[in-house]
């Protein structure tokens, strides 16, 4: 299971039981990526500071 990094388009390997809100690190650019959906897998850049997105 893998998905493309939204930052550099590298394939990012994911565990089969990956869960939404999980954070993975792109092997291509080392960006922190958040799993925002799993069917299909969708990755988004994780906030750099904290997990509080604010409003
Ligand atoms: Zn990347």
mmCIF file of the protein (N, C-alpha, C, O) and its ligand, coordinates in Angstrom:
data_MODEL
# 
_entry.id   MODEL 
# 
loop_
_entity.id 
_entity.type 
_entity.pdbx_number_of_molecules 
1 polymer     1 
2 non-polymer 1 
# 
_entity_poly.entity_id                      1 
_entity_poly.type                           'polypeptide(L)' 
_entity_poly.nstd_linkage                   no 
_entity_poly.nstd_monomer                   no 
_entity_poly.pdbx_seq_one_letter_code       
;(UNK)(UNK)(UNK)(UNK)(UNK)(UNK)(UNK)(UNK)(UNK)(UNK)(UNK)(UNK)(UNK)(UNK)(UNK)(UNK)
(UNK)(UNK)(UNK)(UNK)(UNK)(UNK)(UNK)(UNK)(UNK)(UNK)(UNK)(UNK)(UNK)(UNK)(UNK)(UNK)
(UNK)(UNK)(UNK)(UNK)(UNK)(UNK)(UNK)(UNK)(UNK)(UNK)(UNK)(UNK)(UNK)(UNK)(UNK)(UNK)
(UNK)(UNK)(UNK)(UNK)(UNK)(UNK)(UNK)
;
_entity_poly.pdbx_seq_one_letter_code_can   XXXXXXXXXXXXXXXXXXXXXXXXXXXXXXXXXXXXXXXXXXXXXXXXXXXXXXX 
_entity_poly.pdbx_strand_id                 A 
# 
loop_
_entity_poly_seq.entity_id 
_entity_poly_seq.num 
_entity_poly_seq.mon_id 
_entity_poly_seq.hetero 
1 1  UNK n 
1 2  UNK n 
1 3  UNK n 
1 4  UNK n 
1 5  UNK n 
1 6  UNK n 
1 7  UNK n 
1 8  UNK n 
1 9  UNK n 
1 10 UNK n 
1 11 UNK n 
1 12 UNK n 
1 13 UNK n 
1 14 UNK n 
1 15 UNK n 
1 16 UNK n 
1 17 UNK n 
1 18 UNK n 
1 19 UNK n 
1 20 UNK n 
1 21 UNK n 
1 22 UNK n 
1 23 UNK n 
1 24 UNK n 
1 25 UNK n 
1 26 UNK n 
1 27 UNK n 
1 28 UNK n 
1 29 UNK n 
1 30 UNK n 
1 31 UNK n 
1 32 UNK n 
1 33 UNK n 
1 34 UNK n 
1 35 UNK n 
1 36 UNK n 
1 37 UNK n 
1 38 UNK n 
1 39 UNK n 
1 40 UNK n 
1 41 UNK n 
1 42 UNK n 
1 43 UNK n 
1 44 UNK n 
1 45 UNK n 
1 46 UNK n 
1 47 UNK n 
1 48 UNK n 
1 49 UNK n 
1 50 UNK n 
1 51 UNK n 
1 52 UNK n 
1 53 UNK n 
1 54 UNK n 
1 55 UNK n 
# 
loop_
_struct_asym.id 
_struct_asym.entity_id 
A 1 
B 2 
# 
loop_
_chem_comp.id 
_chem_comp.type 
_chem_comp.mon_nstd_flag 
UNK 'L-peptide linking' . 
ZN  non-polymer         . 
# 
_pdbx_entity_nonpoly.entity_id   2 
_pdbx_entity_nonpoly.name        ? 
_pdbx_entity_nonpoly.comp_id     ZN 
# 
_pdbx_nonpoly_scheme.asym_id         B 
_pdbx_nonpoly_scheme.entity_id       2 
_pdbx_nonpoly_scheme.mon_id          ZN 
_pdbx_nonpoly_scheme.ndb_seq_num     1 
_pdbx_nonpoly_scheme.pdb_seq_num     101 
_pdbx_nonpoly_scheme.auth_seq_num    101 
_pdbx_nonpoly_scheme.pdb_mon_id      ZN 
_pdbx_nonpoly_scheme.auth_mon_id     ZN 
_pdbx_nonpoly_scheme.pdb_strand_id   A 
_pdbx_nonpoly_scheme.pdb_ins_code    . 
# 
loop_
_atom_site.group_PDB 
_atom_site.id 
_atom_site.type_symbol 
_atom_site.label_atom_id 
_atom_site.label_alt_id 
_atom_site.label_comp_id 
_atom_site.label_asym_id 
_atom_site.label_entity_id 
_atom_site.label_seq_id 
_atom_site.pdbx_PDB_ins_code 
_atom_site.Cartn_x 
_atom_site.Cartn_y 
_atom_site.Cartn_z 
_atom_site.occupancy 
_atom_site.B_iso_or_equiv 
_atom_site.pdbx_formal_charge 
_atom_site.auth_seq_id 
_atom_site.auth_comp_id 
_atom_site.auth_asym_id 
_atom_site.auth_atom_id 
_atom_site.pdbx_PDB_model_num 
ATOM   1   N  N  . UNK A 1 1  ? 0.850   -1.183 0.000  1.00 0.00 ? 1   UNK A N  1 
ATOM   2   C  CA . UNK A 1 1  ? 0.000   0.000  0.000  1.00 0.00 ? 1   UNK A CA 1 
ATOM   3   C  C  . UNK A 1 1  ? 0.890   1.239  0.000  1.00 0.00 ? 1   UNK A C  1 
ATOM   4   O  O  . UNK A 1 1  ? 1.845   1.340  0.770  1.00 0.00 ? 1   UNK A O  1 
ATOM   5   N  N  . UNK A 1 2  ? 0.555   2.172  -0.877 1.00 0.00 ? 2   UNK A N  1 
ATOM   6   C  CA . UNK A 1 2  ? 1.342   3.400  -0.896 1.00 0.00 ? 2   UNK A CA 1 
ATOM   7   C  C  . UNK A 1 2  ? 0.522   4.522  -1.497 1.00 0.00 ? 2   UNK A C  1 
ATOM   8   O  O  . UNK A 1 2  ? -0.523  4.293  -2.106 1.00 0.00 ? 2   UNK A O  1 
ATOM   9   N  N  . UNK A 1 3  ? 1.008   5.728  -1.320 1.00 0.00 ? 3   UNK A N  1 
ATOM   10  C  CA . UNK A 1 3  ? 0.343   6.897  -1.861 1.00 0.00 ? 3   UNK A CA 1 
ATOM   11  C  C  . UNK A 1 3  ? 1.410   7.894  -2.281 1.00 0.00 ? 3   UNK A C  1 
ATOM   12  O  O  . UNK A 1 3  ? 2.554   7.823  -1.830 1.00 0.00 ? 3   UNK A O  1 
ATOM   13  N  N  . UNK A 1 4  ? 1.033   8.811  -3.138 1.00 0.00 ? 4   UNK A N  1 
ATOM   14  C  CA . UNK A 1 4  ? 2.006   9.789  -3.594 1.00 0.00 ? 4   UNK A CA 1 
ATOM   15  C  C  . UNK A 1 4  ? 2.093   10.969 -2.637 1.00 0.00 ? 4   UNK A C  1 
ATOM   16  O  O  . UNK A 1 4  ? 1.084   11.482 -2.153 1.00 0.00 ? 4   UNK A O  1 
ATOM   17  N  N  . UNK A 1 5  ? 3.306   11.374 -2.383 1.00 0.00 ? 5   UNK A N  1 
ATOM   18  C  CA . UNK A 1 5  ? 3.524   12.547 -1.538 1.00 0.00 ? 5   UNK A CA 1 
ATOM   19  C  C  . UNK A 1 5  ? 2.996   13.793 -2.242 1.00 0.00 ? 5   UNK A C  1 
ATOM   20  O  O  . UNK A 1 5  ? 3.317   14.027 -3.407 1.00 0.00 ? 5   UNK A O  1 
ATOM   21  N  N  . UNK A 1 6  ? 2.187   14.598 -1.543 1.00 0.00 ? 6   UNK A N  1 
ATOM   22  C  CA . UNK A 1 6  ? 1.661   15.821 -2.165 1.00 0.00 ? 6   UNK A CA 1 
ATOM   23  C  C  . UNK A 1 6  ? 2.746   16.873 -2.362 1.00 0.00 ? 6   UNK A C  1 
ATOM   24  O  O  . UNK A 1 6  ? 2.558   17.829 -3.114 1.00 0.00 ? 6   UNK A O  1 
ATOM   25  N  N  . UNK A 1 7  ? 3.864   16.701 -1.699 1.00 0.00 ? 7   UNK A N  1 
ATOM   26  C  CA . UNK A 1 7  ? 4.936   17.687 -1.786 1.00 0.00 ? 7   UNK A CA 1 
ATOM   27  C  C  . UNK A 1 7  ? 5.888   17.394 -2.940 1.00 0.00 ? 7   UNK A C  1 
ATOM   28  O  O  . UNK A 1 7  ? 6.231   18.289 -3.712 1.00 0.00 ? 7   UNK A O  1 
ATOM   29  N  N  . UNK A 1 8  ? 6.317   16.132 -3.054 1.00 0.00 ? 8   UNK A N  1 
ATOM   30  C  CA . UNK A 1 8  ? 7.340   15.822 -4.045 1.00 0.00 ? 8   UNK A CA 1 
ATOM   31  C  C  . UNK A 1 8  ? 6.931   14.691 -4.988 1.00 0.00 ? 8   UNK A C  1 
ATOM   32  O  O  . UNK A 1 8  ? 7.693   14.322 -5.881 1.00 0.00 ? 8   UNK A O  1 
ATOM   33  N  N  . UNK A 1 9  ? 5.727   14.138 -4.793 1.00 0.00 ? 9   UNK A N  1 
ATOM   34  C  CA . UNK A 1 9  ? 5.203   13.085 -5.661 1.00 0.00 ? 9   UNK A CA 1 
ATOM   35  C  C  . UNK A 1 9  ? 5.910   11.746 -5.534 1.00 0.00 ? 9   UNK A C  1 
ATOM   36  O  O  . UNK A 1 9  ? 5.671   10.847 -6.340 1.00 0.00 ? 9   UNK A O  1 
ATOM   37  N  N  . UNK A 1 10 ? 6.764   11.598 -4.552 1.00 0.00 ? 10  UNK A N  1 
ATOM   38  C  CA . UNK A 1 10 ? 7.382   10.301 -4.328 1.00 0.00 ? 10  UNK A CA 1 
ATOM   39  C  C  . UNK A 1 10 ? 6.356   9.331  -3.765 1.00 0.00 ? 10  UNK A C  1 
ATOM   40  O  O  . UNK A 1 10 ? 5.468   9.731  -3.013 1.00 0.00 ? 10  UNK A O  1 
ATOM   41  N  N  . UNK A 1 11 ? 6.474   8.060  -4.126 1.00 0.00 ? 11  UNK A N  1 
ATOM   42  C  CA . UNK A 1 11 ? 5.593   7.071  -3.513 1.00 0.00 ? 11  UNK A CA 1 
ATOM   43  C  C  . UNK A 1 11 ? 5.950   6.896  -2.041 1.00 0.00 ? 11  UNK A C  1 
ATOM   44  O  O  . UNK A 1 11 ? 7.112   6.692  -1.690 1.00 0.00 ? 11  UNK A O  1 
ATOM   45  N  N  . UNK A 1 12 ? 4.938   6.979  -1.193 1.00 0.00 ? 12  UNK A N  1 
ATOM   46  C  CA . UNK A 1 12 ? 5.154   6.842  0.241  1.00 0.00 ? 12  UNK A CA 1 
ATOM   47  C  C  . UNK A 1 12 ? 4.580   5.509  0.694  1.00 0.00 ? 12  UNK A C  1 
ATOM   48  O  O  . UNK A 1 12 ? 3.376   5.289  0.565  1.00 0.00 ? 12  UNK A O  1 
ATOM   49  N  N  . UNK A 1 13 ? 5.409   4.616  1.222  1.00 0.00 ? 13  UNK A N  1 
ATOM   50  C  CA . UNK A 1 13 ? 4.910   3.318  1.676  1.00 0.00 ? 13  UNK A CA 1 
ATOM   51  C  C  . UNK A 1 13 ? 4.043   3.480  2.921  1.00 0.00 ? 13  UNK A C  1 
ATOM   52  O  O  . UNK A 1 13 ? 4.360   4.254  3.824  1.00 0.00 ? 13  UNK A O  1 
ATOM   53  N  N  . UNK A 1 14 ? 2.948   2.737  2.946  1.00 0.00 ? 14  UNK A N  1 
ATOM   54  C  CA . UNK A 1 14 ? 2.033   2.800  4.083  1.00 0.00 ? 14  UNK A CA 1 
ATOM   55  C  C  . UNK A 1 14 ? 1.745   1.398  4.578  1.00 0.00 ? 14  UNK A C  1 
ATOM   56  O  O  . UNK A 1 14 ? 1.711   0.450  3.794  1.00 0.00 ? 14  UNK A O  1 
ATOM   57  N  N  . UNK A 1 15 ? 1.541   1.268  5.859  1.00 0.00 ? 15  UNK A N  1 
ATOM   58  C  CA . UNK A 1 15 ? 1.158   -0.036 6.385  1.00 0.00 ? 15  UNK A CA 1 
ATOM   59  C  C  . UNK A 1 15 ? -0.278  -0.334 5.960  1.00 0.00 ? 15  UNK A C  1 
ATOM   60  O  O  . UNK A 1 15 ? -1.062  0.579  5.699  1.00 0.00 ? 15  UNK A O  1 
ATOM   61  N  N  . UNK A 1 16 ? -0.605  -1.597 5.897  1.00 0.00 ? 16  UNK A N  1 
ATOM   62  C  CA . UNK A 1 16 ? -1.917  -2.006 5.395  1.00 0.00 ? 16  UNK A CA 1 
ATOM   63  C  C  . UNK A 1 16 ? -3.055  -1.547 6.285  1.00 0.00 ? 16  UNK A C  1 
ATOM   64  O  O  . UNK A 1 16 ? -4.188  -1.385 5.831  1.00 0.00 ? 16  UNK A O  1 
ATOM   65  N  N  . UNK A 1 17 ? -2.745  -1.338 7.553  1.00 0.00 ? 17  UNK A N  1 
ATOM   66  C  CA . UNK A 1 17 ? -3.803  -0.950 8.489  1.00 0.00 ? 17  UNK A CA 1 
ATOM   67  C  C  . UNK A 1 17 ? -3.693  0.528  8.876  1.00 0.00 ? 17  UNK A C  1 
ATOM   68  O  O  . UNK A 1 17 ? -4.046  0.924  9.987  1.00 0.00 ? 17  UNK A O  1 
ATOM   69  N  N  . UNK A 1 18 ? -3.203  1.319  7.946  1.00 0.00 ? 18  UNK A N  1 
ATOM   70  C  CA . UNK A 1 18 ? -3.039  2.740  8.208  1.00 0.00 ? 18  UNK A CA 1 
ATOM   71  C  C  . UNK A 1 18 ? -4.394  3.383  8.540  1.00 0.00 ? 18  UNK A C  1 
ATOM   72  O  O  . UNK A 1 18 ? -5.426  3.033  7.968  1.00 0.00 ? 18  UNK A O  1 
ATOM   73  N  N  . UNK A 1 19 ? -4.355  4.321  9.467  1.00 0.00 ? 19  UNK A N  1 
ATOM   74  C  CA . UNK A 1 19 ? -5.590  4.944  9.940  1.00 0.00 ? 19  UNK A CA 1 
ATOM   75  C  C  . UNK A 1 19 ? -5.588  6.445  9.649  1.00 0.00 ? 19  UNK A C  1 
ATOM   76  O  O  . UNK A 1 19 ? -4.535  7.081  9.647  1.00 0.00 ? 19  UNK A O  1 
ATOM   77  N  N  . UNK A 1 20 ? -6.769  7.003  9.404  1.00 0.00 ? 20  UNK A N  1 
ATOM   78  C  CA . UNK A 1 20 ? -6.855  8.465  9.234  1.00 0.00 ? 20  UNK A CA 1 
ATOM   79  C  C  . UNK A 1 20 ? -6.286  9.181  10.458 1.00 0.00 ? 20  UNK A C  1 
ATOM   80  O  O  . UNK A 1 20 ? -6.414  8.706  11.586 1.00 0.00 ? 20  UNK A O  1 
ATOM   81  N  N  . UNK A 1 21 ? -5.668  10.305 10.221 1.00 0.00 ? 21  UNK A N  1 
ATOM   82  C  CA . UNK A 1 21 ? -4.982  11.178 11.196 1.00 0.00 ? 21  UNK A CA 1 
ATOM   83  C  C  . UNK A 1 21 ? -3.595  10.663 11.549 1.00 0.00 ? 21  UNK A C  1 
ATOM   84  O  O  . UNK A 1 21 ? -2.850  11.330 12.269 1.00 0.00 ? 21  UNK A O  1 
ATOM   85  N  N  . UNK A 1 22 ? -3.238  9.475  11.045 1.00 0.00 ? 22  UNK A N  1 
ATOM   86  C  CA . UNK A 1 22 ? -1.894  8.991  11.291 1.00 0.00 ? 22  UNK A CA 1 
ATOM   87  C  C  . UNK A 1 22 ? -0.893  9.862  10.520 1.00 0.00 ? 22  UNK A C  1 
ATOM   88  O  O  . UNK A 1 22 ? -1.191  10.378 9.443  1.00 0.00 ? 22  UNK A O  1 
ATOM   89  N  N  . UNK A 1 23 ? 0.282   10.008 11.095 1.00 0.00 ? 23  UNK A N  1 
ATOM   90  C  CA . UNK A 1 23 ? 1.325   10.793 10.445 1.00 0.00 ? 23  UNK A CA 1 
ATOM   91  C  C  . UNK A 1 23 ? 2.400   9.853  9.911  1.00 0.00 ? 23  UNK A C  1 
ATOM   92  O  O  . UNK A 1 23 ? 2.905   8.989  10.628 1.00 0.00 ? 23  UNK A O  1 
ATOM   93  N  N  . UNK A 1 24 ? 2.740   10.041 8.634  1.00 0.00 ? 24  UNK A N  1 
ATOM   94  C  CA . UNK A 1 24 ? 3.831   9.276  8.055  1.00 0.00 ? 24  UNK A CA 1 
ATOM   95  C  C  . UNK A 1 24 ? 4.872   10.268 7.528  1.00 0.00 ? 24  UNK A C  1 
ATOM   96  O  O  . UNK A 1 24 ? 4.568   11.436 7.284  1.00 0.00 ? 24  UNK A O  1 
ATOM   97  N  N  . UNK A 1 25 ? 6.079   9.789  7.362  1.00 0.00 ? 25  UNK A N  1 
ATOM   98  C  CA . UNK A 1 25 ? 7.135   10.654 6.860  1.00 0.00 ? 25  UNK A CA 1 
ATOM   99  C  C  . UNK A 1 25 ? 7.508   10.234 5.452  1.00 0.00 ? 25  UNK A C  1 
ATOM   100 O  O  . UNK A 1 25 ? 7.791   9.064  5.194  1.00 0.00 ? 25  UNK A O  1 
ATOM   101 N  N  . UNK A 1 26 ? 7.505   11.194 4.549  1.00 0.00 ? 26  UNK A N  1 
ATOM   102 C  CA . UNK A 1 26 ? 7.849   10.913 3.156  1.00 0.00 ? 26  UNK A CA 1 
ATOM   103 C  C  . UNK A 1 26 ? 9.326   10.540 3.052  1.00 0.00 ? 26  UNK A C  1 
ATOM   104 O  O  . UNK A 1 26 ? 10.184  11.258 3.565  1.00 0.00 ? 26  UNK A O  1 
ATOM   105 N  N  . UNK A 1 27 ? 9.629   9.416  2.390  1.00 0.00 ? 27  UNK A N  1 
ATOM   106 C  CA . UNK A 1 27 ? 11.029  9.019  2.234  1.00 0.00 ? 27  UNK A CA 1 
ATOM   107 C  C  . UNK A 1 27 ? 11.759  9.889  1.210  1.00 0.00 ? 27  UNK A C  1 
ATOM   108 O  O  . UNK A 1 27 ? 12.989  9.895  1.150  1.00 0.00 ? 27  UNK A O  1 
ATOM   109 N  N  . UNK A 1 28 ? 10.997  10.613 0.418  1.00 0.00 ? 28  UNK A N  1 
ATOM   110 C  CA . UNK A 1 28 ? 11.602  11.436 -0.625 1.00 0.00 ? 28  UNK A CA 1 
ATOM   111 C  C  . UNK A 1 28 ? 12.031  12.799 -0.123 1.00 0.00 ? 28  UNK A C  1 
ATOM   112 O  O  . UNK A 1 28 ? 13.146  13.241 -0.402 1.00 0.00 ? 28  UNK A O  1 
ATOM   113 N  N  . UNK A 1 29 ? 11.157  13.474 0.619  1.00 0.00 ? 29  UNK A N  1 
ATOM   114 C  CA . UNK A 1 29 ? 11.459  14.842 1.047  1.00 0.00 ? 29  UNK A CA 1 
ATOM   115 C  C  . UNK A 1 29 ? 11.380  15.015 2.550  1.00 0.00 ? 29  UNK A C  1 
ATOM   116 O  O  . UNK A 1 29 ? 11.565  16.121 3.060  1.00 0.00 ? 29  UNK A O  1 
ATOM   117 N  N  . UNK A 1 30 ? 11.108  13.932 3.266  1.00 0.00 ? 30  UNK A N  1 
ATOM   118 C  CA . UNK A 1 30 ? 11.070  13.965 4.735  1.00 0.00 ? 30  UNK A CA 1 
ATOM   119 C  C  . UNK A 1 30 ? 9.949   14.815 5.302  1.00 0.00 ? 30  UNK A C  1 
ATOM   120 O  O  . UNK A 1 30 ? 9.978   15.181 6.476  1.00 0.00 ? 30  UNK A O  1 
ATOM   121 N  N  . UNK A 1 31 ? 8.967   15.130 4.481  1.00 0.00 ? 31  UNK A N  1 
ATOM   122 C  CA . UNK A 1 31 ? 7.833   15.908 4.977  1.00 0.00 ? 31  UNK A CA 1 
ATOM   123 C  C  . UNK A 1 31 ? 6.954   15.031 5.854  1.00 0.00 ? 31  UNK A C  1 
ATOM   124 O  O  . UNK A 1 31 ? 6.818   13.831 5.616  1.00 0.00 ? 31  UNK A O  1 
ATOM   125 N  N  . UNK A 1 32 ? 6.364   15.639 6.863  1.00 0.00 ? 32  UNK A N  1 
ATOM   126 C  CA . UNK A 1 32 ? 5.370   14.938 7.678  1.00 0.00 ? 32  UNK A CA 1 
ATOM   127 C  C  . UNK A 1 32 ? 4.046   14.986 6.935  1.00 0.00 ? 32  UNK A C  1 
ATOM   128 O  O  . UNK A 1 32 ? 3.560   16.057 6.570  1.00 0.00 ? 32  UNK A O  1 
ATOM   129 N  N  . UNK A 1 33 ? 3.476   13.824 6.719  1.00 0.00 ? 33  UNK A N  1 
ATOM   130 C  CA . UNK A 1 33 ? 2.228   13.741 5.969  1.00 0.00 ? 33  UNK A CA 1 
ATOM   131 C  C  . UNK A 1 33 ? 1.147   13.121 6.825  1.00 0.00 ? 33  UNK A C  1 
ATOM   132 O  O  . UNK A 1 33 ? 1.370   12.126 7.514  1.00 0.00 ? 33  UNK A O  1 
ATOM   133 N  N  . UNK A 1 34 ? -0.032  13.725 6.772  1.00 0.00 ? 34  UNK A N  1 
ATOM   134 C  CA . UNK A 1 34 ? -1.144  13.192 7.540  1.00 0.00 ? 34  UNK A CA 1 
ATOM   135 C  C  . UNK A 1 34 ? -2.052  12.393 6.615  1.00 0.00 ? 34  UNK A C  1 
ATOM   136 O  O  . UNK A 1 34 ? -2.350  12.812 5.497  1.00 0.00 ? 34  UNK A O  1 
ATOM   137 N  N  . UNK A 1 35 ? -2.483  11.236 7.103  1.00 0.00 ? 35  UNK A N  1 
ATOM   138 C  CA . UNK A 1 35 ? -3.451  10.434 6.368  1.00 0.00 ? 35  UNK A CA 1 
ATOM   139 C  C  . UNK A 1 35 ? -4.819  11.097 6.548  1.00 0.00 ? 35  UNK A C  1 
ATOM   140 O  O  . UNK A 1 35 ? -5.343  11.144 7.661  1.00 0.00 ? 35  UNK A O  1 
ATOM   141 N  N  . UNK A 1 36 ? -5.384  11.598 5.483  1.00 0.00 ? 36  UNK A N  1 
ATOM   142 C  CA . UNK A 1 36 ? -6.684  12.256 5.620  1.00 0.00 ? 36  UNK A CA 1 
ATOM   143 C  C  . UNK A 1 36 ? -7.824  11.356 5.153  1.00 0.00 ? 36  UNK A C  1 
ATOM   144 O  O  . UNK A 1 36 ? -8.985  11.604 5.478  1.00 0.00 ? 36  UNK A O  1 
ATOM   145 N  N  . UNK A 1 37 ? -7.498  10.317 4.396  1.00 0.00 ? 37  UNK A N  1 
ATOM   146 C  CA . UNK A 1 37 ? -8.512  9.353  3.967  1.00 0.00 ? 37  UNK A CA 1 
ATOM   147 C  C  . UNK A 1 37 ? -7.806  8.066  3.594  1.00 0.00 ? 37  UNK A C  1 
ATOM   148 O  O  . UNK A 1 37 ? -6.625  8.077  3.248  1.00 0.00 ? 37  UNK A O  1 
ATOM   149 N  N  . UNK A 1 38 ? -8.524  6.955  3.663  1.00 0.00 ? 38  UNK A N  1 
ATOM   150 C  CA . UNK A 1 38 ? -7.886  5.669  3.372  1.00 0.00 ? 38  UNK A CA 1 
ATOM   151 C  C  . UNK A 1 38 ? -8.521  4.924  2.206  1.00 0.00 ? 38  UNK A C  1 
ATOM   152 O  O  . UNK A 1 38 ? -7.939  3.953  1.724  1.00 0.00 ? 38  UNK A O  1 
ATOM   153 N  N  . UNK A 1 39 ? -9.669  5.333  1.746  1.00 0.00 ? 39  UNK A N  1 
ATOM   154 C  CA . UNK A 1 39 ? -10.320 4.638  0.624  1.00 0.00 ? 39  UNK A CA 1 
ATOM   155 C  C  . UNK A 1 39 ? -10.769 5.623  -0.437 1.00 0.00 ? 39  UNK A C  1 
ATOM   156 O  O  . UNK A 1 39 ? -11.943 5.994  -0.445 1.00 0.00 ? 39  UNK A O  1 
ATOM   157 N  N  . UNK A 1 40 ? -9.916  6.059  -1.314 1.00 0.00 ? 40  UNK A N  1 
ATOM   158 C  CA . UNK A 1 40 ? -8.489  5.701  -1.417 1.00 0.00 ? 40  UNK A CA 1 
ATOM   159 C  C  . UNK A 1 40 ? -7.646  6.526  -0.455 1.00 0.00 ? 40  UNK A C  1 
ATOM   160 O  O  . UNK A 1 40 ? -8.121  7.472  0.173  1.00 0.00 ? 40  UNK A O  1 
ATOM   161 N  N  . UNK A 1 41 ? -6.393  6.140  -0.364 1.00 0.00 ? 41  UNK A N  1 
ATOM   162 C  CA . UNK A 1 41 ? -5.498  6.867  0.541  1.00 0.00 ? 41  UNK A CA 1 
ATOM   163 C  C  . UNK A 1 41 ? -5.247  8.272  0.013  1.00 0.00 ? 41  UNK A C  1 
ATOM   164 O  O  . UNK A 1 41 ? -4.933  8.470  -1.160 1.00 0.00 ? 41  UNK A O  1 
ATOM   165 N  N  . UNK A 1 42 ? -5.392  9.230  0.900  1.00 0.00 ? 42  UNK A N  1 
ATOM   166 C  CA . UNK A 1 42 ? -5.107  10.611 0.549  1.00 0.00 ? 42  UNK A CA 1 
ATOM   167 C  C  . UNK A 1 42 ? -4.195  11.196 1.625  1.00 0.00 ? 42  UNK A C  1 
ATOM   168 O  O  . UNK A 1 42 ? -4.470  11.107 2.822  1.00 0.00 ? 42  UNK A O  1 
ATOM   169 N  N  . UNK A 1 43 ? -3.113  11.789 1.164  1.00 0.00 ? 43  UNK A N  1 
ATOM   170 C  CA . UNK A 1 43 ? -2.154  12.383 2.094  1.00 0.00 ? 43  UNK A CA 1 
ATOM   171 C  C  . UNK A 1 43 ? -2.209  13.898 2.001  1.00 0.00 ? 43  UNK A C  1 
ATOM   172 O  O  . UNK A 1 43 ? -2.483  14.459 0.940  1.00 0.00 ? 43  UNK A O  1 
ATOM   173 N  N  . UNK A 1 44 ? -1.948  14.548 3.116  1.00 0.00 ? 44  UNK A N  1 
ATOM   174 C  CA . UNK A 1 44 ? -1.843  15.996 3.132  1.00 0.00 ? 44  UNK A CA 1 
ATOM   175 C  C  . UNK A 1 44 ? -0.655  16.368 3.994  1.00 0.00 ? 44  UNK A C  1 
ATOM   176 O  O  . UNK A 1 44 ? -0.290  15.633 4.911  1.00 0.00 ? 44  UNK A O  1 
ATOM   177 N  N  . UNK A 1 45 ? -0.057  17.496 3.703  1.00 0.00 ? 45  UNK A N  1 
ATOM   178 C  CA . UNK A 1 45 ? 1.045   17.954 4.526  1.00 0.00 ? 45  UNK A CA 1 
ATOM   179 C  C  . UNK A 1 45 ? 0.550   18.189 5.943  1.00 0.00 ? 45  UNK A C  1 
ATOM   180 O  O  . UNK A 1 45 ? -0.461  18.860 6.153  1.00 0.00 ? 45  UNK A O  1 
ATOM   181 N  N  . UNK A 1 46 ? 1.256   17.641 6.903  1.00 0.00 ? 46  UNK A N  1 
ATOM   182 C  CA . UNK A 1 46 ? 0.875   17.844 8.288  1.00 0.00 ? 46  UNK A CA 1 
ATOM   183 C  C  . UNK A 1 46 ? 1.313   19.232 8.715  1.00 0.00 ? 46  UNK A C  1 
ATOM   184 O  O  . UNK A 1 46 ? 2.303   19.764 8.214  1.00 0.00 ? 46  UNK A O  1 
ATOM   185 N  N  . UNK A 1 47 ? 0.564   19.818 9.652  1.00 0.00 ? 47  UNK A N  1 
ATOM   186 C  CA . UNK A 1 47 ? 0.983   21.123 10.169 1.00 0.00 ? 47  UNK A CA 1 
ATOM   187 C  C  . UNK A 1 47 ? 2.361   21.017 10.804 1.00 0.00 ? 47  UNK A C  1 
ATOM   188 O  O  . UNK A 1 47 ? 2.670   20.034 11.477 1.00 0.00 ? 47  UNK A O  1 
ATOM   189 N  N  . UNK A 1 48 ? 3.181   22.026 10.588 1.00 0.00 ? 48  UNK A N  1 
ATOM   190 C  CA . UNK A 1 48 ? 4.564   21.925 11.034 1.00 0.00 ? 48  UNK A CA 1 
ATOM   191 C  C  . UNK A 1 48 ? 4.723   22.073 12.542 1.00 0.00 ? 48  UNK A C  1 
ATOM   192 O  O  . UNK A 1 48 ? 5.631   21.487 13.131 1.00 0.00 ? 48  UNK A O  1 
ATOM   193 N  N  . UNK A 1 49 ? 3.860   22.839 13.157 1.00 0.00 ? 49  UNK A N  1 
ATOM   194 C  CA . UNK A 1 49 ? 4.070   23.156 14.565 1.00 0.00 ? 49  UNK A CA 1 
ATOM   195 C  C  . UNK A 1 49 ? 3.343   22.175 15.470 1.00 0.00 ? 49  UNK A C  1 
ATOM   196 O  O  . UNK A 1 49 ? 3.974   21.359 16.142 1.00 0.00 ? 49  UNK A O  1 
ATOM   197 N  N  . UNK A 1 50 ? 2.022   22.252 15.491 1.00 0.00 ? 50  UNK A N  1 
ATOM   198 C  CA . UNK A 1 50 ? 1.253   21.389 16.359 1.00 0.00 ? 50  UNK A CA 1 
ATOM   199 C  C  . UNK A 1 50 ? 0.105   20.804 15.555 1.00 0.00 ? 50  UNK A C  1 
ATOM   200 O  O  . UNK A 1 50 ? -0.078  21.123 14.380 1.00 0.00 ? 50  UNK A O  1 
ATOM   201 N  N  . UNK A 1 51 ? -0.662  19.946 16.206 1.00 0.00 ? 51  UNK A N  1 
ATOM   202 C  CA . UNK A 1 51 ? -1.784  19.369 15.508 1.00 0.00 ? 51  UNK A CA 1 
ATOM   203 C  C  . UNK A 1 51 ? -3.030  20.244 15.587 1.00 0.00 ? 51  UNK A C  1 
ATOM   204 O  O  . UNK A 1 51 ? -4.060  19.922 14.993 1.00 0.00 ? 51  UNK A O  1 
ATOM   205 N  N  . UNK A 1 52 ? -2.936  21.336 16.313 1.00 0.00 ? 52  UNK A N  1 
ATOM   206 C  CA . UNK A 1 52 ? -4.066  22.257 16.426 1.00 0.00 ? 52  UNK A CA 1 
ATOM   207 C  C  . UNK A 1 52 ? -4.107  23.156 15.205 1.00 0.00 ? 52  UNK A C  1 
ATOM   208 O  O  . UNK A 1 52 ? -3.257  24.029 15.031 1.00 0.00 ? 52  UNK A O  1 
ATOM   209 N  N  . UNK A 1 53 ? -5.098  22.935 14.369 1.00 0.00 ? 53  UNK A N  1 
ATOM   210 C  CA . UNK A 1 53 ? -5.184  23.709 13.129 1.00 0.00 ? 53  UNK A CA 1 
ATOM   211 C  C  . UNK A 1 53 ? -5.701  25.126 13.410 1.00 0.00 ? 53  UNK A C  1 
ATOM   212 O  O  . UNK A 1 53 ? -5.468  26.033 12.612 1.00 0.00 ? 53  UNK A O  1 
ATOM   213 N  N  . UNK A 1 54 ? -6.382  25.319 14.510 1.00 0.00 ? 54  UNK A N  1 
ATOM   214 C  CA . UNK A 1 54 ? -6.968  26.628 14.777 1.00 0.00 ? 54  UNK A CA 1 
ATOM   215 C  C  . UNK A 1 54 ? -8.143  26.874 13.857 1.00 0.00 ? 54  UNK A C  1 
ATOM   216 O  O  . UNK A 1 54 ? -8.552  25.990 13.104 1.00 0.00 ? 54  UNK A O  1 
ATOM   217 N  N  . UNK A 1 55 ? -8.671  28.048 13.919 1.00 0.00 ? 55  UNK A N  1 
ATOM   218 C  CA . UNK A 1 55 ? -9.793  28.408 13.037 1.00 0.00 ? 55  UNK A CA 1 
ATOM   219 C  C  . UNK A 1 55 ? -9.640  29.821 12.587 1.00 0.00 ? 55  UNK A C  1 
ATOM   220 O  O  . UNK A 1 55 ? -10.476 30.325 11.838 1.00 0.00 ? 55  UNK A O  1 
HETATM 221 ZN ZN . ZN  B 2 .  ? 7.727   14.004 -0.368 1.00 0.00 ? 101 ZN  A ZN 1 
# 
